Each structure stands twice: as structure tokens, then as C-alpha cells.
Amino acid sequence: MMAKIGVLTLSDRASAGVYADESGVAIQNLLKEWIVGDLEFIYKVIPDEYELIKSSLIELCSQGCDIVFTTGGTGPAPRDVTPEATKAVCDKILPGFGELMRSVSLKYVPTAILSRQIAGIKDKTLIVNLPGQPKAIRECLEPVFPAIPYCLDLIGAAYIECDESKIKVFRPKKR
């Protein structure tokens, strides 16, 4: 089964065409580097609007995405509402994702404590909030990604394999 991955960029300015979205593209390029096999991406750039983020997440899940990565809207600014929209659509929240991403980010910037990214599950879709800066995409995704394939196995999503020379993932050994 081919993995279907949603990439949702939240940016008022990128959605208005003020500048090109680099973060959503960075996510796709990184996943193409790490994941072996065919991938289907559903990619959207939308403004930082709570109801629009919620409806877009629900739509991507209903379109059969195994994973949805968001980028942007995780800071403390008034229009940063991605975590709230994610919580509103998820059946389960996985706090370890955000905890690890913040912990790793603190090695690079002291403002990592301002980041509020989370992850959760809606039906058979894993939703992961990532920061909006392209440089921070790899910094945050690299430490949490090793758990993602096994998480997808547990929720009944697509089975994904990775290039072990690029990133090592964890799956328990079968007995």
C-alpha cells in the first residue's frame, strides 16, 4: 500500500502569494529522502485560520492520508492556532512528539520553549505539527521520525520502509 502524506502549510503570507512556501516543500523533500517506495503527497497552503485549519485537517484525514504534517502556527502569536485546531480534530494526543521536538530544539535556540507543536491521531491518520522555519523542519522531524512507522503500524495506516543509511526507524522485533 502506497503511503499518502498530507502536508499543510499554515501561513497568511505564503497563502496570499507574498512569498513561496519553503517549509512544506522541505517536508516533502526530506520524506522523499528517507522513505523507500512510492509516496503520494496532498499539499495545501492556507492562512492561519482556526476553522480552516480544522476543516483542512479533517479533509486530509478523510482523503486517506496516513500522516499529515503541518508547518507553521505553533508559536505564541495570536494567529498561531495550529495546536488548538489539531487538538480539536484528534481522538488521541501523543504528547511525546512535542516534548522531544522542543527538547532537541533547545540545543539550537532558547526560544524553543515558545513552541507548542503537538501530535495526535484521528482515525487512522497521524497528525504531526512542525515549526514553520525550513531549517527547523529537519531539526524537529529527525528525532521523532524513528517512531512514526511503528505508530502507523499500530493505528492501521500504511506500512512505510525507510532507507536505513539515511534514517534508522524503530519497530519491535517479532517474537
KOLKETOR-291187 format. One record per residue: residue in one letter; x, y, z of N, C-alpha, C, O in turn. Coordinates in pm, whole numbers, padded with zeros to 5 digits, always signed. Atoms other than C-alpha are relative to their C-alpha. Example, Ala and Ser with C-alpha at 12.3 -4.5 7.8 and 13.67 -1.06 7.14 Angstrom:
<recs>
A+00089-00119+00000+01230-00450+00780+00090+00120+00000+00194+00118+00066S-00082-00119-00006+01367-00106+00714-00077+00109+00073-00026+00220+00090
</recs>
This chain:
<recs>
M+00085-00118+00000+00000+00000+00000+00090+00124+00000+00179+00137+00085M-00077-00123+00009+00144+00337-00104-00041+00096+00111-00160+00113+00140A+00029-00096-00106+00174+00591+00175-00052+00130-00060+00002+00181-00159K+00056-00129+00040-00038+00901+00137+00029+00097+00112-00008+00075+00227I-00046-00096-00100+00104+01204+00314-00056+00138-00029-00038+00192-00139G+00049-00137+00010-00068+01535+00373+00105+00096+00053+00167+00071+00157V-00089-00107-00045+00144+01848+00401-00082+00128-00003-00126+00173-00109L+00085-00117-00016-00043+02150+00530+00082+00116+00056+00121+00115+00172T-00075-00118-00043+00140+02483+00544-00099+00106+00045-00193+00139-00027L+00084-00105-00056-00019+02748+00766+00078+00130-00003+00171+00150+00074S-00069-00128+00013+00089+03094+00659-00090+00098-00072-00131+00075-00185D+00080-00105+00063-00111+03407+00591+00070+00052-00125+00007+00067-00231R-00073-00062+00111+00161+03548+00367+00027-00097-00115+00012-00060-00231A-00024+00097+00108+00252+03230+00175-00131-00032-00073-00132-00047-00195S+00129+00031+00064-00118+03158+00112-00048+00115-00087-00124+00095-00181A+00037-00118+00079-00158+03514-00022+00097+00024-00116+00078+00116-00196G-00096-00015+00109+00139+03469-00257+00107+00105+00024+00180+00141-00068V-00103-00100-00033+00360+03723-00076+00138-00062-00016+00231+00005-00062Y-00125+00073+00023+00637+03461-00077-00034-00148-00018-00143-00193+00017A+00020+00143+00024+00678+03097-00175+00016-00078+00130+00098-00043+00215D-00011+00087-00116+00627+02829+00085+00124-00087-00013+00138-00162-00110E-00120+00085+00000+00960+02668+00167-00012-00115+00100+00049-00220+00080S+00009+00102-00105+00862+02469+00477-00072-00126-00047-00026-00237-00022G+00074+00115+00050+00603+02245+00311+00083-00078-00102+00079-00201-00106V-00088+00063+00099+00848+02177+00029+00113-00075+00072+00151-00185+00031A-00107+00065-00077+01122+02097+00285-00048-00132+00060+00027-00230+00061I+00056+00124-00056+00896+01837+00450-00004-00107-00108+00041-00220-00087Q+00011+00098+00109+00827+01667+00117+00137-00051-00044+00154-00171-00065N-00134+00041+00043+01194+01664+00016+00065-00092+00101+00130-00190+00064L-00058+00083-00105+01301+01518+00350-00063-00140+00000+00008-00240+00012L+00068+00130+00002+01040+01242+00334+00039-00082-00123+00053-00204-00114K-00046+00071+00121+01140+01155-00023+00140-00056+00019+00173-00161-00035E-00136+00046-00030+01498+01124+00103-00002-00121+00093+00076-00214+00075W+00001+00104-00103+01406+00898+00397-00082-00123-00035-00041-00235-00005I+00094+00111+00020+01114+00683+00279+00028-00069-00133+00045-00006-00237V-00020+00083+00118+01167+00397+00034-00137-00034-00056-00229-00069+00018G+00126+00035+00064+00889+00338-00215-00077+00123-00045-00035+00237-00024D+00082-00107+00054+00617+00541-00375-00074+00075+00111-00121+00016+00208L+00075-00085-00091+00461+00831-00190-00096+00085-00079-00066+00128-00191E+00095-00096+00058+00156+01036-00270-00014+00115+00099-00047+00094+00216F+00013-00118-00085+00153+01390-00135-00126+00076-00036-00158+00094-00153I+00108-00097+00018-00151+01607-00086+00048+00124+00074+00068+00122+00195Y-00068-00119-00052-00016+01957-00034-00091+00121-00011-00148+00148-00117K+00082-00120-00003-00202+02270+00068+00070+00110+00079+00141+00083+00176V-00048-00117-00073-00104+02620+00177-00123+00085+00030-00193+00127-00061I+00119-00073-00041-00371+02802+00377+00036+00106+00105+00143+00098+00166P-00025-00101-00105-00396+03106+00608-00014-00060+00140-00073-00167+00158D+00010+00039-00142-00365+03078+00987-00140+00032+00052-00158+00128+00127E+00138-00020-00046-00740+03050+01047-00050-00130+00061-00054-00234-00005Y+00037+00117-00079-00864+02810+01313-00098-00093-00072-00069-00211-00088E+00102+00086+00064-01177+02682+01135+00050-00060-00130+00020-00175-00161L-00056+00049+00126-00994+02649+00803+00104-00109+00026+00110-00208-00047I-00098+00104-00036-00713+02453+00968-00072-00127+00041-00038-00236-00005K+00079+00117-00042-00965+02221+01137-00061-00071-00119-00046-00193-00133S+00067+00064+00114-01161+02160+00818+00101-00062-00097+00074-00166-00156S-00103+00056+00088-00840+02105+00618+00058-00129+00057+00082-00224-00017L-00048+00123-00064-00712+01850+00870-00101-00113-00016-00065-00226-00050I+00106+00102+00015-01046+01666+00863-00006-00049-00144-00020-00169-00169E+00003+00036+00142-01044+01673+00482+00118-00091-00036+00099-00192-00104L-00117+00083+00031-00689+01533+00459-00013-00139+00061+00025-00238-00002C+00022+00131-00062-00777+01255+00703-00104-00079-00078-00087-00199-00101S+00107+00071+00074-01095+01170+00509+00046-00041-00140-00012-00131-00200Q-00056+00038+00131-00890+01157+00187+00097-00117+00012+00158-00157-00087G-00082+00119-00020-00697+00867+00339+00147+00025+00026+00229-00065+00006C-00140-00024-00034-00375+01036+00443+00039-00086+00120-00035-00094+00219D-00053+00079-00111-00167+00809+00664+00064+00092+00104+00055+00068+00224I-00063-00101-00085+00024+01107+00804-00037+00136-00057-00046+00153-00179V+00014-00140+00041-00049+01479+00794+00103+00078+00081+00102+00076+00205F-00096-00088-00064+00238+01714+00869-00047+00143-00021-00074+00184-00134T+00028-00143+00013+00153+02074+00944+00131+00074+00022+00221+00024+00090T-00116-00084-00025+00410+02350+00935-00048+00143+00019-00118+00198-00066G+00040-00136-00032+00363+02687+01098-00111+00006+00102-00182-00092+00127G+00110-00026-00092+00129+02836+01351+00012-00063+00137-00088-00083+00205T-00017+00067-00129+00282+02674+01660+00060+00091+00108+00088+00045+00219G-00058-00093-00096+00419+02984+01834-00104+00063+00091-00219+00018+00095P+00091-00064-00095+00263+03216+02092-00080+00118-00058-00161+00176+00014A+00069-00115+00058+00136+03485+01850-00151-00026-00005-00194-00141-00011P+00146+00016+00001-00241+03548+01846-00053-00087-00115-00149-00162-00095R+00050+00078+00113-00285+03391+01500+00058-00142-00006+00022-00219-00095D-00057+00136-00005-00081+03078+01590-00098-00093+00070-00101-00101+00193V+00107+00084-00056-00366+02830+01637+00006-00145-00049-00090-00219-00033T-00010+00137+00052-00238+02509+01478-00017-00106+00108-00093-00201+00087P+00020+00104-00103-00210+02310+01805-00146-00010+00047-00196-00120+00071E+00141+00002-00044-00563+02412+01908-00088-00070-00104-00175-00149-00069A+00078+00065+00107-00705+02305+01569+00031-00149-00004-00058-00231-00027T-00039+00142+00001-00509+01979+01585-00068-00073+00115-00124-00181+00095K+00066+00063-00116-00638+01900+01936-00149-00020-00026-00207-00121+00013A+00144+00005+00024-00993+01972+01821-00041-00116-00091-00153-00166-00079V+00038+00107+00093-00984+01706+01547+00051-00137+00041+00004-00238-00012C-00061+00129-00035-00776+01434+01716-00081-00078+00103-00146-00021+00190D+00060+00091-00097-00910+01133+01902+00094-00022+00118+00051-00041+00231K-00103+00021-00101-00582+01091+02092+00114+00098-00025+00148+00125-00140I-00116-00087+00009-00295+01329+02164+00123-00081+00044+00116-00158+00139L-00125+00068-00030+00064+01199+02167+00101+00106+00046+00177+00157-00036P-00082-00112-00047+00249+01450+02389+00150-00019-00017+00224+00079-00020G-00143+00025+00013+00590+01283+02349+00062+00066-00123+00178+00104-00119F-00052-00062+00121+00628+01424+01997+00043+00144+00027+00156+00183-00002G-00031-00141-00028+00612+01788+02107+00109+00014+00104+00195+00101+00093E-00101-00005-00104+00818+01721+02417+00140-00022-00057+00233+00051-00025L-00131+00031+00059+01102+01567+02216+00044+00110-00097+00161+00149-00097M-00037-00106+00095+01091+01832+01942+00049+00125+00074+00149+00185+00034R-00044-00117-00077+01114+02113+02198+00135-00024+00066+00222+00063+00067S-00125+00034-00067+01392+01937+02386+00118+00008-00097+00222+00066-00064V-00107-00004+00100+01602+01893+02072+00022+00142-00050+00136+00185-00069S-00011-00137+00051+01528+02246+01950+00074+00092+00096+00138+00188+00053L-00069-00082-00099+01663+02392+02274+00153-00001-00020+00222+00089+00027K-00143+00005+00031+02009+02284+02156+00038+00108-00102+00154+00147-00111Y-00026-00096+00107+01974+02535+01872-00043+00142+00036+00028+00239+00005V+00052-00134-00032+01764+02824+02005-00071-00001+00136-00145-00094+00167P+00067-00005-00131+01648+02930+02353-00150+00025-00012-00224+00000+00082T+00143-00026+00020+01311+03030+02207-00081-00126-00029-00202-00118-00050A+00072+00126+00021+01223+02662+02155-00109-00021+00104-00207-00090+00079I+00101+00016-00104+01031+02685+02481-00131+00069-00036-00233+00045+00028L+00122-00067+00045+00781+02907+02298-00081-00085-00098-00196-00053-00127S+00066+00083+00100+00694+02633+02051-00103-00091+00066-00080-00145+00174R+00111+00077-00059+00366+02449+02109-00040-00118-00087-00153-00166-00075Q+00040+00108+00090+00374+02176+01844-00040-00126+00076+00016-00158+00182I+00051+00124-00059+00187+01856+01923-00018-00103-00112+00006-00074-00229A+00036+00104+00096+00091+01531+01753-00121-00074+00057-00144-00076+00177G+00117+00076-00043-00223+01322+01762-00049-00091-00109+00004-00093-00221I+00057+00096+00093-00430+01058+01593-00146+00031-00022-00222+00054+00073K+00141-00007+00038-00757+01098+01407-00027-00121-00086+00030-00134-00195D+00031+00124+00071-00900+00765+01296+00130-00076-00028+00196-00122+00065K-00123+00072+00037-00610+00603+01102+00105+00096-00055+00186+00058-00140T-00095-00101+00047-00412+00924+01048+00076+00057+00118+00019+00093+00221L-00087-00067-00097-00117+01054+01247+00018+00145-00046+00054+00169-00161I-00019-00143+00032-00106+01436+01257+00115+00050+00086+00116+00032+00208V-00117-00051-00071+00225+01600+01349+00019+00147-00036+00031+00182-00153N-00027-00142+00020+00273+01975+01396+00151+00021-00001+00222-00025+00089L-00140-00037+00009+00612+02103+01285+00012+00152-00001-00085+00221-00032P-00017-00145+00004+00758+02453+01314-00007+00053-00143-00008-00024-00239G+00014-00062+00130+00734+02699+01028+00129+00035-00071+00127+00072-00188Q-00128-00033+00062+01104+02757+00963+00059-00123-00070+00069-00229-00009P-00053+00116+00073+01255+02531+00692+00118-00068+00072+00125-00191+00074K-00115+00058-00071+01578+02483+00894-00046-00086+00118+00013-00190+00147A+00049+00071-00117+01377+02369+01195-00075-00129-00035-00095-00214+00051I+00074+00121+00041+01186+02105+00993+00087-00124+00025+00043-00216+00093R-00088+00116-00020+01482+01863+00984+00035-00015+00148+00033-00127+00200E-00040+00006-00141+01589+01952+01339-00108-00064+00086-00076-00137+00180C+00110+00055-00080+01245+01860+01475-00049-00136-00049-00088-00220+00031L+00054+00125+00054+01144+01578+01241+00098-00117+00020+00056-00230+00042E-00100+00106-00012+01471+01384+01265-00011-00079+00131-00004-00202+00127P+00007+00078-00124+01437+01291+01636-00131-00077+00019-00131-00181+00085V+00128+00069-00021+01068+01193+01621-00033-00101-00109-00110-00194-00086F+00037+00086+00111+01056+01023+01283+00025-00150+00025-00054-00231-00022P-00020+00143-00023+01207+00691+01404-00119-00073+00063-00130-00194+00048A+00118+00062-00060+00881+00626+01595-00122+00001-00093-00219-00070-00068I+00119-00017+00085+00646+00722+01311-00041-00128-00074-00159-00160-00072P+00046+00122+00069+00650+00398+01104-00072-00099+00093-00174-00157+00055Y+00065+00092-00094+00566+00188+01411-00134+00056+00046-00229-00020+00064C+00128-00061-00036+00295+00435+01513-00103-00027-00110-00218-00060-00081L+00092+00028+00112+00143+00395+01166-00044-00146+00001-00160-00175-00026D+00037+00142-00012+00155+00015+01210-00109-00018+00105-00207-00088+00083L+00092+00018-00112-00028+00044+01542-00140+00055-00028-00239+00003+00024I+00132-00057+00027-00310+00260+01405-00063-00053-00129-00173-00012-00166G+00057+00062+00120-00361+00053+01087+00019+00083-00125-00057+00068-00221A-00029-00082+00119-00215+00305+00841+00099-00075-00089+00131-00191-00062A-00092+00062+00095+00025+00233+00553+00130-00042+00069+00176+00021+00164Y-00130+00048-00047+00342+00036+00618+00106+00076-00080+00107+00072-00203I-00105-00070+00073+00642+00251+00535+00136-00053+00041+00161-00086+00157E-00138+00041-00022+01002+00150+00499+00089+00119-00029+00057+00205-00111C-00093-00111+00016+01297+00383+00523+00137-00048-00042+00174-00164-00020D-00139+00024+00038+01646+00399+00382+00082+00009+00128+00106+00118+00180E-00071+00006-00128+01842+00288+00689+00134+00075-00003+00189+00107+00102S-00123-00078+00007+02152+00468+00559-00030+00149+00021+00062+00227+00046K+00040-00141-00019+01955+00797+00588-00061+00024+00137-00031+00123+00203I+00065-00013-00131+01742+00741+00899-00038-00140+00050-00093-00221-00024K+00034+00130-00059+01700+00447+01133-00132+00013+00074-00150+00101+00158V+00130+00000-00068+01346+00368+01244-00005-00118+00095+00074-00211+00085F+00012+00105-00099+01235+00150+01531-00132-00073-00018-00239-00013-00024R+00115+00089-00011+00998-00143+01516+00044-00114+00093+00155-00165+00080P-00039+00110-00090+00995-00406+01792+00026-00127-00079-00036-00154-00182K-00030+00129+00065+01145-00738+01699-00117-00094+00024-00175-00098+00132K+00109+00098-00015+00887-01006+01633+00052-00120+00078+00166-00163+00060R-00039+00117-00082+00893-01295+01878-00026-00128-00073+00000-00235-00020
</recs>
